[in-house]
């Protein structure tokens, strides 16, 4: 699209003249909260599947859910998902109140996407061969979880944003 000599009436503008980039950056930053919530949601779904599988699958005469290693994987996943959920809520709450939320948006995105990767990895482990079977959504979520660490800015960029905020 190419505009030449285009005039937009003041009442049709989204913001003050010359502030388009800032408006765009604000929107991109706000969108990190629904992105983070999606990470949490997929992680919760994977954890529920892992719990159900552990309660039904037996190996060597004992349910997986009775094995301490499996219990710890489930517990770690629950703890991390709850923390990711709270970080997302806190940042969205600050944004809703009109406070500066840029650091919180980076924290929520960074943590939720990395937690999703760990939770999905544990779910695959608990499911064994079924975890990488295309018959289950966990296989697709496993591939997508890796991409979600890059989307909305890679983890390294968010670490840089967080560090800069701390060092101001």
C-alpha positions as CSV (number, residue, x, y, z in Angstrom):
1,X,0.0,0.0,0.0
2,X,1.4,3.4,-1.0
3,X,-0.2,6.7,0.2
4,X,0.7,9.9,-1.4
5,X,-0.5,13.3,-0.1
6,X,-2.9,11.4,2.2
7,X,-4.6,13.5,4.9
8,X,-6.3,11.8,7.8
9,X,-8.8,14.0,9.6
10,X,-8.0,14.5,13.3
11,X,-11.1,12.7,14.5
12,X,-10.0,9.6,12.5
13,X,-6.5,9.4,14.0
14,X,-5.7,6.8,16.6
15,X,-3.4,9.1,18.4
16,X,-1.4,12.3,18.1
17,X,0.6,13.0,15.0
18,X,4.1,11.4,15.2
19,X,3.1,8.9,17.9
20,X,2.2,5.9,15.6
21,X,5.3,3.9,16.5
22,X,4.7,4.4,20.2
23,X,1.0,3.3,19.8
24,X,2.2,0.2,17.8
25,X,4.8,-0.7,20.5
26,X,2.2,-0.3,23.3
27,X,-0.1,-2.7,21.5
28,X,2.6,-5.2,20.8
29,X,3.6,-5.1,24.5
30,X,-0.1,-5.5,25.6
31,X,-0.4,-8.5,23.3
32,X,2.2,-10.4,25.4
33,X,-0.4,-11.0,28.1
34,X,-2.8,-13.0,25.9
35,X,0.2,-14.8,24.4
36,X,1.4,-15.7,27.9
37,X,-2.1,-16.8,28.9
38,X,-2.2,-19.1,25.9
39,X,1.1,-20.6,27.0
40,X,-0.4,-21.3,30.4
41,X,-3.5,-22.8,28.9
42,X,-1.7,-25.2,26.7
43,X,0.5,-26.2,29.6
44,X,-2.5,-26.8,31.8
45,X,-4.0,-29.0,29.1
46,X,-0.8,-31.0,28.8
47,X,-0.6,-31.4,32.5
48,X,-4.2,-32.7,32.7
49,X,-3.4,-35.2,30.0
50,X,-0.2,-36.3,31.8
51,X,-2.2,-36.7,35.1
52,X,-4.9,-38.8,33.5
53,X,-2.3,-41.0,31.7
54,X,-0.3,-41.5,35.0
55,X,-3.5,-42.6,36.7
56,X,-4.3,-45.2,34.1
57,X,-0.9,-46.5,32.8
58,X,0.8,-49.3,34.7
59,X,4.3,-50.4,34.4
60,X,5.8,-53.4,36.2
61,X,2.6,-53.9,38.1
62,X,2.2,-50.3,39.4
63,X,0.5,-47.2,38.2
64,X,2.8,-44.4,37.0
65,X,1.0,-42.1,39.4
66,X,2.5,-44.1,42.3
67,X,6.0,-43.5,41.2
68,X,7.8,-40.7,42.9
69,X,9.6,-39.5,39.8
70,X,6.3,-39.1,38.0
71,X,4.7,-37.3,41.0
72,X,7.6,-34.9,41.1
73,X,7.2,-34.1,37.4
74,X,3.5,-33.4,37.9
75,X,4.1,-31.3,41.0
76,X,6.9,-29.2,39.3
77,X,4.6,-28.6,36.4
78,X,1.8,-27.5,38.6
79,X,4.0,-25.1,40.6
80,X,5.5,-23.5,37.4
81,X,2.1,-23.1,35.7
82,X,0.7,-21.4,38.7
83,X,3.6,-19.0,38.9
84,X,3.3,-18.3,35.1
85,X,-0.4,-17.6,35.6
86,X,0.2,-15.1,38.4
87,X,3.0,-13.3,36.5
88,X,0.6,-13.0,33.6
89,X,-2.3,-11.7,35.8
90,X,0.0,-9.3,37.6
91,X,1.2,-7.7,34.4
92,X,-2.2,-7.5,32.9
93,X,-3.5,-5.9,36.1
94,X,-0.9,-3.2,35.9
95,X,-1.7,-2.5,32.3
96,X,-5.4,-2.3,33.1
97,X,-4.6,0.3,35.8
98,X,-2.6,2.4,33.4
99,X,0.7,1.7,35.2
100,X,4.0,0.9,33.4
101,X,3.8,-2.8,32.5
102,X,6.6,-3.3,30.0
103,X,8.9,-5.2,32.3
104,X,5.9,-7.3,33.5
105,X,5.0,-8.1,29.9
106,X,8.5,-9.4,29.2
107,X,8.6,-11.4,32.5
108,X,5.2,-13.0,31.7
109,X,6.2,-13.9,28.1
110,X,9.6,-15.2,29.0
111,X,8.5,-17.3,32.0
112,X,5.3,-18.7,30.5
113,X,7.0,-19.7,27.2
114,X,9.9,-21.4,29.0
115,X,7.5,-23.1,31.5
116,X,5.4,-24.4,28.6
117,X,8.5,-26.1,27.1
118,X,9.3,-27.8,30.4
119,X,5.7,-28.9,31.1
120,X,5.2,-30.3,27.6
121,X,8.6,-32.1,27.9
122,X,7.5,-33.7,31.1
123,X,4.1,-34.6,29.6
124,X,5.9,-36.3,26.7
125,X,8.1,-38.2,29.1
126,X,5.2,-39.4,31.2
127,X,3.3,-40.5,28.0
128,X,6.4,-42.4,26.7
129,X,5.9,-43.4,23.1
130,X,2.4,-42.0,23.0
131,X,3.9,-38.6,23.8
132,X,5.4,-38.4,20.3
133,X,2.6,-40.1,18.5
134,X,0.6,-37.9,16.1
135,X,-2.6,-39.4,17.6
136,X,-2.2,-37.2,20.6
137,X,-2.0,-33.4,20.7
138,X,1.0,-33.4,22.9
139,X,3.3,-34.2,20.0
140,X,2.1,-31.0,18.2
141,X,2.2,-29.0,21.4
142,X,5.8,-30.1,21.9
143,X,6.8,-28.7,18.5
144,X,4.8,-25.5,19.0
145,X,6.2,-24.9,22.5
146,X,9.6,-24.4,21.0
147,X,8.3,-21.8,18.6
148,X,6.5,-20.0,21.4
149,X,9.9,-19.2,22.9
150,X,10.7,-17.2,19.8
151,X,7.3,-15.6,19.0
152,X,6.5,-12.2,20.5
153,X,10.3,-11.7,20.8
154,X,12.8,-14.4,21.7
155,X,13.6,-15.2,25.3
156,X,17.0,-13.5,25.0
157,X,15.5,-10.2,24.0
158,X,13.1,-10.3,27.0
159,X,16.0,-11.1,29.3
160,X,17.7,-8.0,28.0
161,X,14.5,-5.9,28.5
162,X,14.2,-7.2,32.1
163,X,17.9,-6.6,32.9
164,X,17.8,-3.1,31.5
165,X,14.8,-2.3,33.7
166,X,16.6,-3.7,36.7
167,X,19.8,-1.7,36.0
168,X,18.1,1.7,35.4
